[in-house]
Amino acid sequence: MKALGVSIGAAGVVGSSSLLNACSQVETTSGDTIKLLTSSGELVEVKKSQLKPADMPDLSENQKRGRAGLPGRKWVMVIDLSKCRNARQCMKACQNHHQLRPEQHHINVLQMQEADHTAPYYMPKPCQHCDNPPCTKVCPVNATFKREDGIVLIDNERCIGCRFCIAACPYSARIFNWTEPRDADKYKGVTYNIEANVPQKKGTVSKCLFSADRLRDGKLPSCVSACPNGVYWFGDQNEDAVTNGTTHETTSFSELIRDNAGYTLLPELGTKPRVYYLPPKDRAFPFQGEIEEHHS
């Protein structure tokens, strides 16, 4: 009976004897009924004799390619906190690329302050694309997964909206589509692209993707290319090379993080992020936000 819930959720409830024309073999007993939850959230009771179990459909070629990733690559991002001035062009580019509403963010720029007497700074926070991601381990339908090239993606054709992955992520990097996505009418009939997570779908989870579709085309992620201040470096750890999205300078990844005291967020959790930070030292721009006063 395992396949029943999946098949009903995807197909919904249709009229009487044609409730489902799919499934593998289920023992049916005349008069026996089963309760099912439809895709619209209704609980209905139907006869088992009306149901035929079906195998899960194969992933489309697009989804298979998206799950495999780019062979031989190991993508990595470096964020230089000394250069961020809260321009938020990275956020806008990401929203436009991934069909996000103004209040939705795959990447967010946070105001940080380590202690009362230290200067505040801005910190962009995307998904950390962990090598040991908690999110993928709790997904009951294999909708979120880790690719061989280091990127963590979501397949919203499989996502059931349980939000277990949101609860498991220690970086609060995921969002839920509570409403219809931005420009939904414009995306009607568009084939789902797992590497861009577009079209977005109501009732599913979304997150930073490192613009995996752009990487396949040999381009830098949208956020990296849009930043005007040289904050982002992106590249392939296997080649030990990262490129700055603003200056287009390419340098050694290992030297960049070694010589500038690079670090990852919450290393004690053992998640092994693929996003590295350079500390906010010798800042290129003075802090222009409001500094909160702390009183004991």
C-alpha positions in Angstrom: 0.0 0.0 0.0 3.0 2.3 0.1 2.5 3.7 -3.4 -1.1 4.7 -2.6 -0.4 7.9 -0.7 2.0 9.1 -3.3 -0.3 8.4 -6.2 -3.3 10.0 -4.6 -1.3 13.1 -3.5 -0.2 13.6 -7.0 -3.4 12.8 -8.8 -6.0 14.1 -6.4 -9.4 12.6 -6.2 -11.4 12.1 -9.4 -14.9 10.7 -9.9 -16.2 7.3 -8.6 -14.8 4.3 -10.5 -12.0 6.3 -12.2 -10.5 7.4 -8.8 -7.1 6.1 -9.9 -6.0 4.1 -12.9 -2.6 3.5 -11.5 -0.9 1.3 -8.7 0.9 -2.4 -8.6 -1.1 -5.1 -6.9 -3.2 -4.5 -3.8 -5.3 -7.2 -2.2 -8.9 -5.9 -2.3 -11.8 -7.0 -0.2 -15.3 -6.1 -1.3 -16.7 -3.4 0.9 -13.4 -2.5 2.5 -12.6 1.2 2.5 -9.5 3.3 3.1 -9.1 7.0 4.1 -7.0 9.1 1.8 -5.8 12.7 2.0 -6.2 14.5 -1.4 -3.8 17.1 -2.8 -6.4 19.8 -1.8 -6.3 18.7 1.8 -9.6 16.8 1.9 -9.9 13.5 3.8 -12.0 11.1 1.7 -13.0 7.5 2.2 -12.9 5.2 -0.9 -13.3 1.5 -1.7 -10.0 -0.3 -2.0 -11.4 -2.1 -5.0 -11.4 1.2 -6.9 -7.6 1.6 -6.5 -4.8 0.1 -8.5 -1.3 0.7 -7.1 1.3 2.3 -9.4 5.1 2.5 -9.5 6.7 5.8 -8.9 7.4 7.4 -12.3 11.0 7.8 -13.4 12.5 11.2 -13.1 12.6 13.2 -16.3 15.9 13.6 -18.1 16.1 17.2 -16.7 15.8 15.9 -13.1 18.3 13.1 -13.6 20.8 15.6 -15.0 20.1 18.0 -12.1 20.6 15.2 -9.5 23.9 14.1 -11.1 25.5 17.5 -11.1 28.7 18.5 -13.0 31.3 15.7 -13.0 34.7 16.5 -11.5 33.6 19.7 -9.8 33.5 20.6 -6.2 31.9 24.1 -5.9 32.9 26.5 -3.1 32.0 30.1 -2.2 34.0 32.6 -0.2 32.4 35.7 1.3 34.6 38.6 2.2 32.9 40.4 5.1 35.3 43.4 4.9 33.7 44.4 1.6 30.0 44.1 2.2 28.2 47.4 2.5 24.6 46.0 2.4 24.0 47.0 -1.2 21.7 43.9 -1.5 22.2 43.6 -5.2 22.9 39.9 -4.6 19.5 39.5 -3.0 17.7 41.2 -5.9 19.5 39.2 -8.5 18.6 36.0 -6.7 15.0 36.9 -6.4 14.7 37.7 -10.1 16.5 34.5 -11.1 14.5 32.2 -8.9 11.0 33.6 -9.1 10.9 34.8 -5.5 8.5 37.4 -4.0 10.1 40.5 -2.4 9.7 39.1 1.1 11.4 35.8 0.1 15.2 35.3 0.3 17.5 32.5 -0.7 20.3 34.8 0.5 19.9 37.4 3.2 22.2 40.2 4.4 22.3 40.4 8.2 23.7 43.1 10.5 26.1 41.4 12.9 27.9 42.6 16.1 30.1 40.2 18.1 30.1 42.1 21.4 29.1 45.4 22.9 32.4 47.2 22.1 33.0 45.8 18.7 32.0 47.4 15.4 29.0 45.9 13.6 29.3 44.6 10.1 27.1 43.0 7.3 27.0 39.3 6.6 25.4 37.7 3.6 24.0 34.3 4.5 23.0 31.8 1.8 22.6 28.1 2.1 25.9 26.6 3.3 25.7 23.6 1.0 27.1 21.4 3.7 29.1 18.2 2.9 27.2 16.6 5.9 23.8 18.2 5.5 21.2 17.6 8.2 18.4 18.6 5.8 18.8 15.7 3.3 18.7 13.1 6.1 15.2 14.0 7.4 13.4 14.3 4.0 11.0 11.4 3.8 10.7 11.5 0.0 14.3 12.2 -1.2 13.2 15.6 -2.5 16.3 17.3 -1.1 19.7 15.8 -1.9 23.4 16.4 -2.1 25.1 16.2 -5.5 28.6 15.0 -6.2 29.7 18.5 -7.1 28.9 19.7 -3.6 25.5 21.5 -4.2 22.4 20.7 -2.2 19.3 21.0 -4.3 15.5 20.4 -3.9 13.2 18.6 -6.4 9.9 20.3 -6.0 8.2 17.7 -8.1 8.9 15.4 -5.2 8.6 17.8 -2.3 5.5 17.2 -0.1 5.8 20.3 2.0 6.4 18.5 5.3 9.1 21.1 6.2 11.3 18.6 8.1 14.3 20.0 6.2 13.5 23.5 7.4 13.5 22.3 11.0 16.7 20.4 10.5 18.8 23.2 9.0 20.8 25.0 11.7 21.4 28.0 9.3 17.8 28.9 8.7 18.6 28.8 5.0 15.2 27.4 3.7 11.9 29.1 3.0 8.4 27.7 2.4 6.1 28.8 -0.4 2.9 29.6 1.6 1.3 31.4 -1.3 1.4 31.2 -5.1 4.8 32.2 -6.4 5.7 35.5 -8.0 4.5 35.9 -11.7 2.9 32.4 -11.5 0.8 33.1 -14.7 3.9 33.8 -16.7 5.4 30.4 -15.8 2.4 28.3 -16.7 3.4 25.5 -19.0 7.1 26.1 -18.4 9.1 22.8 -17.9 10.4 22.5 -14.3 14.1 23.2 -14.0 15.4 21.5 -10.9 18.7 23.4 -11.1 16.9 26.8 -10.9 13.9 25.5 -8.9 11.7 27.3 -11.4 8.7 27.4 -11.7 8.3 27.6 -8.0 5.3 25.8 -6.5 3.0 26.7 -3.7 3.3 24.3 -0.7 6.9 23.4 -1.3 10.3 24.4 0.1 12.9 26.6 -1.7 16.5 27.6 -1.0 19.8 28.9 -2.4 21.0 26.7 -5.3 24.4 28.3 -6.1 22.5 29.1 -9.4 23.3 25.5 -10.5 21.7 26.2 -13.9 24.2 29.1 -14.6 27.1 26.9 -13.5 26.1 24.4 -16.2 26.4 27.2 -18.7 29.8 28.3 -17.4 28.6 31.3 -15.6 29.0 32.5 -12.0 25.9 32.4 -9.6 23.5 35.3 -9.9 24.4 36.7 -6.5 28.2 36.6 -7.2 27.8 38.4 -10.6 25.5 41.1 -9.3 27.6 42.2 -6.3 29.2 45.6 -7.0 31.6 45.5 -4.1 33.8 42.4 -4.6 32.2 40.5 -1.7 31.9 37.1 -3.4 34.4 34.6 -4.7 33.2 31.4 -6.3 34.9 28.5 -8.0 36.0 24.8 -8.0 37.9 23.5 -5.0 39.2 20.6 -7.1 41.0 23.2 -9.3 41.9 25.3 -6.2 40.6 28.3 -8.0 37.9 30.9 -7.2 36.9 34.0 -9.2 35.7 37.3 -7.8 32.3 38.2 -9.2 33.1 41.9 -9.4 36.7 42.2 -10.5 36.8 38.8 -12.3 40.1 38.1 -10.7 40.9 34.4 -10.2 43.0 33.3 -7.3 43.9 30.2 -5.3 41.1 29.1 -3.0 43.4 27.5 -0.4 45.6 30.5 -0.2 42.7 32.9 0.0 41.2 31.3 3.1 44.6 30.4 4.6 46.1 33.9 4.3 42.9 35.7 5.4 41.8 33.5 8.3 38.9 32.1 6.5 36.3 30.2 8.6 32.9 28.4 8.3 29.7 29.0 10.3 29.1 26.7 13.3 31.9 24.2 12.6 31.2 22.5 15.9 28.0 21.0 14.4 30.0 18.9 12.0 27.9 20.0 9.0 31.1 20.9 6.9 29.8 23.9 5.0 31.1 24.8 1.5 30.6 28.5 2.2 33.7 30.2 3.8 33.9 33.7 5.3 36.8 36.1 5.5 36.6 38.2 8.7 35.5 41.9 8.6 38.9 43.4 9.1 40.3 46.5 7.3 36.9 47.3 5.9 36.5 48.8 2.5 33.5 50.8 3.6 32.5 52.4 6.9 29.5 50.9 8.6 26.4 53.0 7.7 23.7 51.3 9.7 22.3 52.1 13.2 24.5 50.9 16.0 22.5 49.6 18.9 23.5 50.8 22.4 23.8 48.0 24.9 23.4 48.9 28.6 24.1 46.6 31.5 
